[in-house]
Structure formats: C-alpha cells, structure tokens
Amino acid sequence: MPGVDDWIQSPLRTVDRIFEECGPSGQWREKVKEFFESEIRKPSVLAKVPWVNETPLHDLRCNQVVRFRGMVQDMFDNEFFLDVYEVHGSNNRSSSLQSGRYKDIAECGAGETIVTDSPRCETGDRFTYYCIPVPGENDWVKEIYQDRNPSTISASASNCVSKKKRSATEEQEHCSAGNTCAELATGDTDRMELEEVNQGEKKRNKTDRQDEVTQNLQETSITTLASPSNGTVDLNFPIPGMNGTPCLIKIYDDQILSLNDIVEVVGILSIDPALSLLGSDHEGKPEMSVATMEMEEDAVHCLPPSLVPRLHVLSARKLSHTNPLLPADLDCSGGIKTLKGSMRETRELLRRVFQEAFLGDALAAEFMICHLMSSVYLRQDIIALGKYSMNISGINKSLQEQQYTTLMYKLISSLVTQSSFFSMTLANMNTMNFIPKKDYKTNRLVSGLLQLSQHVHLIVDETALTAGQLDTKGVQNLTALGNVINWQKTDYDFQYHQIEQHTNIPVLILSEGRSMISSDAEVRLEPKNLDVSAAFSNIQSMLTPDFLQTLRSYLTTARLLDYTLSEEMQKMVQDDFVDSRKRDNGITASDLHSLLILARLVAVSCGETSLTPDIWKSVKILANEQKLRLSAKLQ
C-alpha cells in the first residue's frame, strides 16, 4: 500500500507506485486523489505538514508536501501538460510510460529519452492561480501558526530532482530535428531545462548560452517587476510594506476559485531552479514560445521559484475565517454551545476595553462592537445587507498629537485576524493605486489597495488629510473608497471595460469633523478624559494573554453566527414602525433598515441567533442616543 511510504517527504513516490499498480489506462488518478485526501483529513497527520508561510524555502525539500494559506490575487490561463509520457531506454531497446501529474518538469533516468510526440502520451490541463499571503494578516495570527509549525529539515533546492532530466542542449537538438518541443507543461513551464543529477553526483557545466539566457531572464524579470520607488521585485501585494511568500498553485480537479478567495492549500512543493528558465530562448525559435506570449509575460508569470514557488494541489478549501484559535470548518451551532454561556459576559468585558479606548465614551464602545460584528450576509439588487461602516468623528488636535489613531489601530489589530491602516494624506490619495488594473502587456492583474479578502478591517485615518486639491487619480480613489463603504463593491479596471467585484470589508473612518464619505453610522466622540497614554496603558494591563484569546475567539464566532428574525418579532417591529409614523418624529424606512441591521449586530454580539424584545428595546435606545448626540453637535 502507498501508506508505507513517507508521503509527506516523498509524495511523488506514492504517485508513481499507484500509477504502476493501476496502469496508465486504470483509475490511478482517482486512487491518488483518494489516498491523499484520506490522509489530509486526519488532523494528527496534517499537523506534521509544514507551512510555506512560516518556513523559509531553504528549509523545505523540493517535491515534499506543504501547506499554504493565501488569497487568490490573479488567475492565469489553463496550463496544458503531459499527464502520461513515454520514456525510451538507452538505444531505444525498451520503453515505459510515466506519470507527469504533480510535476513541472519531465524526468527520465540516465541514458533515457523522453518521447513527447508518442501516441501513447496523454495530455491534461490544470487551473493556475497566483496566490499571495493573506492580506493584512496580523502578527498574533502569524505567531500562532509559527508556534504550531512543525520543524523542518534543511534541504537545498539543488537536491530537487531525484532523476536525470533532459539537458537544454539535447532539447534543442530534439526540436531542430523537426519534433514537437513540448515539455511536461506546455502552457506555463520551462522549455529549456538545467542538467541535474542525484545528490552526491557532480553537476554538468552549463553552456555559455544557458548562462546568458538565465542572466537575461533574471534581468528581464526584475526590470519588468521592479518597483520604481525602491527597485525591489514587485510581487503584486495590495498593501504597501506587506511581505511574505506568494505561490503559483496548480489545481487538477474541477474546483474553481475566484479572485480574493482565502484558501488553504495542501500541495506538492516545486522549487526546481530550472523553472526560472521558462520562455527564455525566443530568439530564432518561434516554436519555443506559447502562441504570442511575449517575454514580459513570461517574466511575470514565471518568476524564479526562489521568489514564487509552485504548489501542485492535493487539497484546497476556501476559508470562511482565518482565526487559528478556531477550527477552519467552524460549525456555528458548535461555537454557540461552547461560548454561548459566556458570550454576554465576554461582550461586556470587551465593551469596557473599548470604553477605555474611547476615553470613557460608552456609546462609542457599543457601536464599535457592532462594527466588529458586521459582515455582508445577503445582497439584494445593489444593497449589501449586513455591512456596517462607521465614522468616529471628534478626534481633535490634542488627541491627534497623542497619536490616538495609531494606538486605536494597534488595539483593533490585536483583536481581529486581518486589518489594514490607511493614512489618508493628500499624497497617498493622489499617488497610490486603489483599484486593481489589468496589464495586457504582461497579462496580469496589477493589485490595488482595495483588492482585499473578506473581513479585512480597513481603518482610514482621515485626520491625516490636509488642505489641498485632489487630482484626477485622487478623485477616482476617493470614489472607489466610497463604493466599498456604501455598496461593498469595487470596479476593477480592465482598460476597455470595468468588472464589478463584490467586497466584504468593514471600514472604520477616524476623523476630526464629519467624514467626507458617508457611512452607515457616525458617532461623535465625547471623551471624559484626554490622557490617551494612560487610557491605553490601562488597556494593556487588562489584556492578559488568556483574555486576548477569549476576545479573539469571541469576535470570530459571533460574526459567523446564523441569525433569523421570527414572525413574532417581525410583527413587533412593524407595530413600532406604524406607531412611530403616527408621531411627528416618526422614523423613516431608511431609519428602520438601519435599526434592523443594528439589531442583528447587537443580537449576535450577545450570542443570540434571533432578535429578542429586550435587544430590540436596547437598540432603539442606542440609536436615539446617537441621533441626539449628532443633533447637539449641529446646534
């Protein structure tokens, strides 16, 4: 049985064994998938698989099983590859078929030859996605994954391939003889390969042409992708200063991923140095390129594996949350059973934390909790139900001088799994890219600040905005930010047309006066004290490690709770609305909608899955206090 192998360290050996047992015409693909999925489903076994996110590539073996969590940033064209290929022995006296699945480069033994135009070869295709580390993932999340990451054995990428591969010179001779030049993957893998032998054997010297090609490709890659500000390679991250290891993942089944999906992938790592030679030799050899693919596109799609490793997916699942303290497939009903008894108590403790952070303002603390609960759960026409963007105004010069907005962001980032801080300076508004844009020259989607996955808490510091004028790009950026806040959508720029992309990004605006962008709720800050340093020192003493873990689990679980509005409560809400309309100060339909959204957020924050009369009463009091405060400000 394949299980006798260490499938984590040598998964391709397991694939080859099943391929030999079933035969090329048998159900070897299904058997391989069944074996790996059955192993991956075991938590104790999966815990032994290292994370690419937390492990340096030089500590990983090529062709070992790894895990990766990230966001789908771009989708490339399908890649065609040789699922089964024929190998001729020395002097063509014997031949055999080998599996090409989960590989980037066709392999053969010493003295053997790969026959790519054999009628016995079988072609397959696989989906390819460019995935980046989870945008805005906070340090405490990374630390937990790092602590849980299994120890790894340092292994050089030069030991990647255990079998001899056809050299570049032999490949060129094979092509010039009139044969079809197609490597294992003809859509997005190398056409020229480095000559490598097993560990302990001496490597052959590359030809001068190979050295020149390698140097040219690396220079082209860096030139094409270099950031004009610092000259570093642009890995297409949406948040400035973001770091981590992106991956090019390759999926073999019919599972379709979408832009901005958060995925957890278990796959076979491919970091062979030969992959960096993809598409390098175009001069005089048109057959070496795929269709009209240009050098710039090759450089972008085929960055060296030391920067962008390839992952051949054994299992991939979309994540509803990124909290490592909770199971990835968190059952909301199970979460209720675990936390319901303490959710009201936890909510009260969190309210005290935020009341301290808002310098004694209890109303702002209540609305902040509701904001952290918000998530789009349904879309009707252009309305995104469940969003609750908020504007905390009244942050005066005194608070700004004490770095209040920065301290507030640090507090929020210590509680939620993903967050991003944007300083709304005039320069940032006029120069930064908010909207993702399609670059047809390189055939990639150039990321923007608003290409974020769901539940990234975006904190906008509007107090940083000074007097000046927004240029055309600044106005476009402001419009894009307003679309996310009010409609939870972003129009991606594909030059000849726009594609609407739905978002689920809670936005908090910190401002001195009322924000220039309307939001779902504005709360005018009324601090009881102005000593910011003392307030956040008190919070620091309150947030013990155990308490922090409780708050982090609570925020994720409460946000994911199912919620319903019973017929009894619907009638109560309707009666209140009718009674209010009869009075001169009656609420409008828009006010009722806001009340229902706020009621949902208060209910789930209390661990309730349906609205109760007590919660409905408290919500009306909260909304009334908010209105009175804003009215007093205007007088």
Disulfide bonds with the S-S distance in Angstrom:
Cys62-Cys160 1.91
